[in-house]
């Protein structure tokens, strides 16, 4: 239900002159001026003026009774309309002069289930309104509503007066009627009023006393107030709303923590201010002032400043809307000098308030601009510039607007820095209802943006240094793009709106300062692109798109050849252009996509080291930007999967500009996934098809001679942005360089990229890659161009895209080789899987060049072992089964000679790894080399050489057990002896981890037919083992073999000595609770002495205990009881 905009006075006959004059006077002129000008006004004329002084349109009532244009029946306006349309609920309507009163009943319960009044009964409410010049200046209702805007009862009475004005009893002001009464009649009137309303009796008595007092103030004033005669001409003339209630509601909304409902209500308030501005309502600044006062008084601002924590996103967004509305008010072309001075005084007061927040960037201690022209951070000019950098409040933009007369029309001589303010002018003009002037200024902004875009950026040109401080329109605090776009779009200038949006997204701008501004810029970019995608592309828009793209590529934009090192990345915008241009001009799309792959901030960090890092602001959204860069690269790789020359150029661009190993790994995975999908439509004969002929450019769609050399130009500009020289490291090649005059075919473009990237040490990763295999090349050969990279489909799979993924995977392995990465294990296993998809060349490459890709343990355990058919260190990764299945399928396709070649490389790798890291690789190396005697012996010798330096006894025993299981007991025993040399077991270490290994070694010793080195074994046991229980067990095992040797006697003596030493050691600190355990220990000692054949020595030990510890009577008793 929308408010009716038609006047109730409309009729089919023309209005009389009296009616026309009464309408004008009732709307424009205060009635007091009429009374002062004319001594006597006829009552019919007076009634006619009063009749037309009431608001005439329901939309005016709607503005002050509803937050938004919503058809919901819960809004007060719609409730009031339903009350009027129900009939009989609005009664006793009386208009006395400029005062309207009546009684309004709430809707009966159950009449409208969707719109129930807050009262459960049919309560009558007294409503009174005062109005003047078609505005309701005050209102009251007995319902006690505490909302910001009018209740439904006030709406009902107002709507009733508009729709049924002729039925309302109209009287002239009460003062005019009192003039017709004599003294008796006046006395009777007063007495009746007091009788009917006795609550006014104290007031009546007070007024009587003042009138009787000749010196009272009331007698010094001529006449008396009349509320029905209308306000004075010097009083405020505006629509009525409760200021106190507005402040209270805003305060409550802020105190609720900006949850959904509170945040929504504040947004509705801002929309209401903008609606008032559009209607040129004088209450708009007044309402905004009340909101601003509560915002600046919010206690959370003080706590946020004291704790040095920035505002959250919702809170800061509300502040931005507040400032935007103040800018609209301050840029009002109809603003008077008095209003300008008042607003400036008010805003300066707010700006100087201690709670006033600062612009984003100042509260983080960051510099306010980039400046790379002075490379000396300690110079005097740099220090002076920092001293001049003063914090600015959020209100400073609105204050600056008050110093300029903006006017209505477009302005000339606009500078680049003035573009955001011109966009704000469009918003201000549109908000104040000047649509035509707003369109004119918007078109002027578009023209100036194109003019600035056409200038070529030279970093050495001092006239271009203003670019170092330009942050663009996206993410700007004034929300510059939206008003211009909406004005042009709503005025049917779709082509201009489309072009303006493209220029806004593609303009060369710096990364904003601060977390909030950067996130706001990104979200604004994504929101704008979403709106662009909703526009249907006509032929006119397609032509405008292509024209603008060429403009962005050739001139000073974020997609130009020369960009500032702190420029905002273009990946999100480029992805939209790339996908949009694919069915139109794919060559141009690829050119834009590759140009946008640059990430100048990280490229400069690699090229200039700590200087740039120290001077550049922080990029808080770098992770999101790198993700968008990865998405763009993935989109281009997927689109170019059948054109291998394009793939090669995209590959080089990824190697230069993608710095995140995680995102490179994701790209590699995407290439393998897409390339590994079986495509039944492609066959081996596909390369001969004219549609996919790489030697002819090979991309379907219309050809464009102007963009046929995008591979060469993009590659050269990408390479130059990473070069090491200072003159080009920041800006790329100068305009007019030979980069744009490269050969117009794909192969030369790729070759240019490859040869250029090889010259730079920071970009030489790509030159270390293996060449893309073809029918006539191998992985060992090196190539600098893609001319020999021929398309091939193996079993319906795209081998070219798989090779690209493999090369990206190799780069990831190099990047993460010396750093800790949480997905390193996945990367290594994936590289093996991808190498299997590539073929034997890929497997041989990673086996021969393992040192630059893997650590020794990774190479031997997760690479060579898996390739040779083992499981490797698979852990619990869910992808291990499929990986092993792929390697098994790969091995089944190899010939015997190929399998032998891989085995030779794997064994060589294992030996090299064992030399570099014996503890981690020895066992795996022996496993890989066991089928080759010479290689196995070499690996075994490496273990022997490392046993005394870097290997622990656990590792040596583990290898020894492996040797035993493989049928090499003598070698196993030798390794066990080397392990025994590293063991030391004290008398109280019964649970030492080497105990079980020593028992195994003893069993191994006696399992040999002719045990070698028996003396050495016993001597090592006697030397390194002092634990009596361990020696006893070893002695028991040795004595069961019925062997008589001098070494055995040495073991017996050592065992008995260990028991004697342990007994005396335990007796030193023994307590009664340990007596039982001690007696059991003596029983074991007796058995061991018996095995040794020297029971007499045990008896001597018992007698010694009885003599030395005779004070421990209980202990002596227990010993005597057990052993005599």
Secondary structure, 3 states (H helix, E strand, C coil): CCCCCCCCCCCCCCCCHHHHHHHHHHHHCCHHHHHHHCCCCCHHHHHHHHHCCCCCCHHHHHHCCCCCCCCCCCCHHHHHHHHHHHCCCEEEEEEECCEEEEEEECCCCCCCCCCCCCCCCCCEEEEEEEEECCEEEEEEECCCCCCCCCCHHHHHHHHHHHHCHHHCEEECCHHHHHCCCCHHHHHHHHHHHHHHCHHHHHHHHHHHHHHHCCCCHHHHCCCCCCCCCCCCCCCCCCCCCCHHHHHHHHHHHHHCCCCHHHHHHHHHHHHHHHHHHHCCCCHHHHHHHHHHHHHHCCHHHHHHHHCCCCCCHHHHHHHHHHHHHHHHHHCCCCCCHHHHHHHHHHHHHHHCCCCCCECCCHHHCCCCCCCCCCCCCCCHHHHHHHHHCCCCECCHHHHHHCCCCCCCCCCCCCCHHHHHHHHHHHHHHHHCCCHHHHHHHHHHHHHHHHHHHCCCCCCCCHHHHHHHHCCCCCCCCCCHHHHHHHHHHHCCCHHHHHHHHHHHHHECCECCCCHHHHHHHHHHHHHHHHHHHHCCCCHHHHHHHHHHHHHHHHCCECCCCCCCCCECCCHHHHHHHHHHHCCCCHHHHHHHHHHHCCCHHHHHHHHHCHHHHHHCCCCCCHHHHHHHHHHHHHHHHHHCCCCHHHHHHHHHHHHHHCCCHHHHHHHHHHHHHHHHCCCCCCCHHHHHCHHHCHHHCCCCCCCCHHHCCHHHHHHHHHHHCCCCCHHHHCCCCCCCCHHHHCCCCHHHHHHHHHHHHHCCHHHCCHHHCCCCCCCCCCCCCCCCCCCCCCCCEECCEEHHHHHHHHHHHHHHHHHCCCCCCCCHHHHHHHHHHHHHHHCHHHHHHHHHCHHHCCCHHHHHHHHHHHHCCCCCCCCCCCCHHHHHHHHHHHHHCCCHHHHHHHHHHHHHHHHHHHHHCHHHHHHHHHHHHCCCHHHHHHHHHHHHHHCCCCCCHHHHHHHHHHHHHCCCHHHHHHHHHHHHCCCCECCCCCCCCCHHHHHHHHHHHHHCCCCCCHHHHHHHHHHHECCHHHHHHHHHHHHCCCCCCHHHHHHHHHHHHHHHHHHHHHHHCCCHHHHHHHHHHHHHHHHHHHHHCCHHHHHHHHHHHHHHCCCCHHHHHHHHHHHC
